[in-house]
Amino acid sequence: MSRIKFGVMLRQQKIDFSQIRETTELCDLLDYHSVWFYDHILGMGAIEMDIYEAWTSMSALAAVTDKIRIGTMVLCNSFRPPALLAKMASTLDVISNGRLEFAIGAGWFEAEYKAYGYEFPDTKTRIEQLSESIKIIRAMWTEEKPSFKGKHYSINEAYCNPKPIQKPHPPIMVGGAGEEYLLRTVAELADEWNCPANHANSYDHKLEVLKRHCNDIGRDVNDIGISQQTVCVIAKNEEELAEKLEKGQRRYGFFGDISKFGIVGTPDQCIEKILENEKRGITKYTIFFSDIMNHDTLKLFAKEVLPAFK
């Protein structure tokens, strides 16, 4: 098993699904660890944009792939009741033979909530709901007939069979960077933390906050896997890199300066950046490639970078 895991964030806006399927099948052949969707129901930026729903897309891809893991970065807790989500996730883990990547967050894009008729409570409440959801989901995956009564959600002898293939359950990743509430939830309940790309430049500080929360509750932070959402601009030479970096910054500039936080450069330079990040505790990536869905780029990264971490 590779010591560093590399996942590919797929495009799902204004694209034919056949291209998504073909790219996923290629990633499967190239031995990427995982492919990922984002859990949005309106197009980002232009809210009227065509966009595929994440869970339905994951299910379709599970049926046409063999090895690659499939996840959503990250599931919006507010969109699906936790008991139903537990059942959906268990089912997908079974039909994919244990390839589900389960990542969840509190939700943030208020325009989606309003458009689809969801309540949009304050941040603290959304994170309270996230915490209760994780407790319910884990119980339904591991107990025969769990019950739970919380402030926001409850279940009563909620059978969830068949249980997930992954034991004791699919690892639960929580994505986000809020220091007071979100990272506290990570410390208390998560198996893995994903640092979003727009907080990558403050990763070291966020990790220290997470460590303090872990110390407060008596948990070893090393028991929590650490992944990072990032942008990759890879090129064969410096001339090509300059051109691709300019285009990548236009596409993903809302995250910040890609050259400062991303995996940027020739293959050797990308490897060096990943090695630096490994020393900081990052052992897994969910990557937005700058020219997303470009098969030549995916092949270049797979040929020149992946072998360095096997």
N, C-alpha and C positions, 0 to 999 in steps of 0.2 A: 504494500500500500504506500502511495506517495506521502511523504511527510508534509508537503504543502498541497492543499486541494484547490483546484481552480474551476470555478463555475462561470458560465457565460449568461449574462443578462440578454434575453431575446427581445427583439423588437415586436410589438404587438399592436401598433397604431398604423393605420393606413397601409396595410400590407395584405397580400393574399396568404391565406393560411398554408397553402402548399409550400411557400417559402419558409415559413416557420418550421414546418415538418421536415423539409429537406435540410435545413440548418441543424436541427436537433439530431437528425440521423447522422449527419456528418460529425457533430460533436461526440456522438456515441462511438463512432468508428475511430475518432482521433484520441479517445481515452481522456476526454475532459471528465472531471468529477461530476458535474451537474449542469443543468440549464435552469434558468429562472425567469419568472414573469413578475411584474409588479401588479399589485392588487388595486387597480383603479378602474372605475366604471365610466368615467368621463376622460376624454383625452387631455393630457396635461398641456397647459398653455392655451390651446384652442379647444374649449370644452365640447364643441360639437363634433370633434374628430372621431372617425371610426376607430374602435378599439375592441379587441377581443377580451372577454371576461376570463380571468386567470384560472379559476378552478376547472371550468369546462375544458379549457385548453390543455391544462395539465393532464386531465383524464384521457383526452384524445392522444396525447403524445406517449403516455404510458403504454398504450396498446401497440405502438409501432417502434419501440426501442427495446433494447435488451439489458444494457449495463448502466447507462447513465442515470443519475439521480435527478429528481424533478422537484422544484420548489417554487415558492412565491416570496418575493422580497418586498415587503412582508405582507402577510394577510392582515387586513383591517378587521380588528376584533368586532367592530360595530356592525359589520355587514351580515353576520351569520350568528344565530344563537349558539352558545358554546356547546350545548349537547348535540345539536345537529352537526356542528363542525367536527366534533369528536368522531361522530359516526362517518361523516364524509372522509375524514382523514384515515380512519381505520380501514375503510373500504378501499381507498386508493393505495394504501400500503400493501394490502393483500393482493389486489389485481396487478400491482407493479412488482410483486415479489420482493417487497421490502425496500423500495427505492424512493420513498417519500422523504423530502426535506421539509420539515415543518417549522416555518418561521412566522412569527406573529408580532403585531405591534398595536398600539392604542388608536391609530388613525389620526389624521390631521387635516385632510383636504375638505374644508367646510362646504365648498360648492357642491361636492358630491352628495354629502349628507342632505343638504337642502333640496337638491334636484330629485333625489330618490325618496324623500320623505323620512329620512332617519333623524332622530334627535341628535343634536350636537352639544353635549354637555361640556363643561369646562375641563381643562387638562387633568386636574386631579381626579375628577370623577371618571374620565375615560381610562385612566391608569388603574383606578380601583376596579373597574369593570374588567380590564385586561387581567389583573391578578386573579379575580374570581374565576374567569374563564379558564385560565391555565390550571387552576386547582381542579375544576370540573373535568377538563379534558384528560388530565393525567389520571384522575380517578376512574374515568370511564374506560380508559385504555388498560388499566391494571387490576381493577376490582370487578367482581362478578356482578354485583348489583348496587352500585354506589348511590348514596344520597348526599345532598349538600344543600344547605340553606344559607345564603349570603344576603348582603344588602341589596344586590342588584340581580342576582340569578339564583335559581334553585333547581334541583333535580330530585326525583324520588324513585329509588330503585331503578335507575336508568341503565338497563342492559345495553351493552355495546358489543355485539358479537356479529361476525368474527373479530377477534382481537387483532391488533396489528401484528405483522410478521416480525418487525424489529422488537427485540426484547432488551430491557423490560418494557420499553415503549420507544417510539421514534423520538430522538433528541429534540427538545423544545428550544428553539432559538428565539430570542427576543431582540428586535431591532429598535434602535433609538438612542438618544443621547441626553435626554433631560436628566439633570443631576439629582434633583431632590426626590423625585418620585419614580421615574422610569428606571434609572440605574439601581435604585433600591429594589425594585421588582426583579431585575436581573439577578441581583445578589441573592434574593430570597428564593426564586423559583426557576430560573433559567438553567439549561444545560450549556447554552452557548449565547454569546453576545455578538451582535453585528453592529459595527460602528458605521453609520451612514456616510456616504461620500462627502456630503456638505459639512460634516464635522471632522473630516480626516485630519485637517491641520491642527485640531485640538485633541487628537487621539490620546496623546500621552497624559494630558490633564484629565480627560474623561476616564482613562484607565485608573488613575490615582483615586478618583472619586469612587469608582467601583470597588477598588481595594478597601477604601475606608468603610463602605457599606458592608462589605464582607467581614471586615474586622468587627464591626458593631454587632453582627449576628452570629459570629463565631464560625464563619465558613471560609474555607481555603479558596482564594481566588483562582488558584491553579486547577481547581475542579471545574472551572467554567472555560469552555472553548472560546477562542476569540477569532472572529472573522471580520473582514472589512469589505464594504462596498467601495469600488474604486473605478477609475477610468484608465484604460490602457491605450497608449499610442505606441505601436511597434512598427519599425521600418527597417529596411535592409541596410540603409546608409543614411548619412547625415542630411543629404539633400532631400531625400524622400521624407525624412523625419520632419523637416521644417514645414514642408507642404501639408503633411498629415496633421501635425500639431496645430497649425492654424485652423484647419477645418474642424478638428476635434474641440478646440477651445470655443469655436462658434456654436457647436452643438451642445457642449456640456459646460459652458462657462457659468451657468447658474450654480454649479457646485463650487466654483472658485477657480484658482489658478491650477490647471491640470499639471503643469510642469513641476509644481511644488509638492502635490500630494499623490499624483498618479504614478502608474508604472509606465514610464516614458523612455523611449530610446531605441537603440539597436538591440538585438537579442541579448548581447552581453551586458548592456546597460540595464536592461529590464531584469536580468538575473541578479545583478548587483543590488538593485533596489529591493527586490524580494528578499534577498539575504539580509539586508539592513532591517527590513520590517520583521523578519523572523526573530531577530534579536529583541525586538520590541514586543514579541508575543503573538504576532499575527501568523496564523497557520492555515488560513482559508480565505478565499476571495470570491466575491460575486462581482464580475467584471463587465462594465460597459466598454466594449471595444469602440474606439473612436469612429471607425467605419463599420459600424455594427452590421452583421449579417454578411460581411465580405468573406467569402470562403477562403480566398488566398491569405487573408490576414489570420484567420483561424488556423489554417494549415501551417503558416510560418511560426506562430506562437507554439503550436503543438510540436513542431519538429525541432525548434531551436531552444525553447524555454522549458517545456514540461520535463524532458529527460534529466535536467539538472536537479530535479527534486524527487526523483524516484528512488 
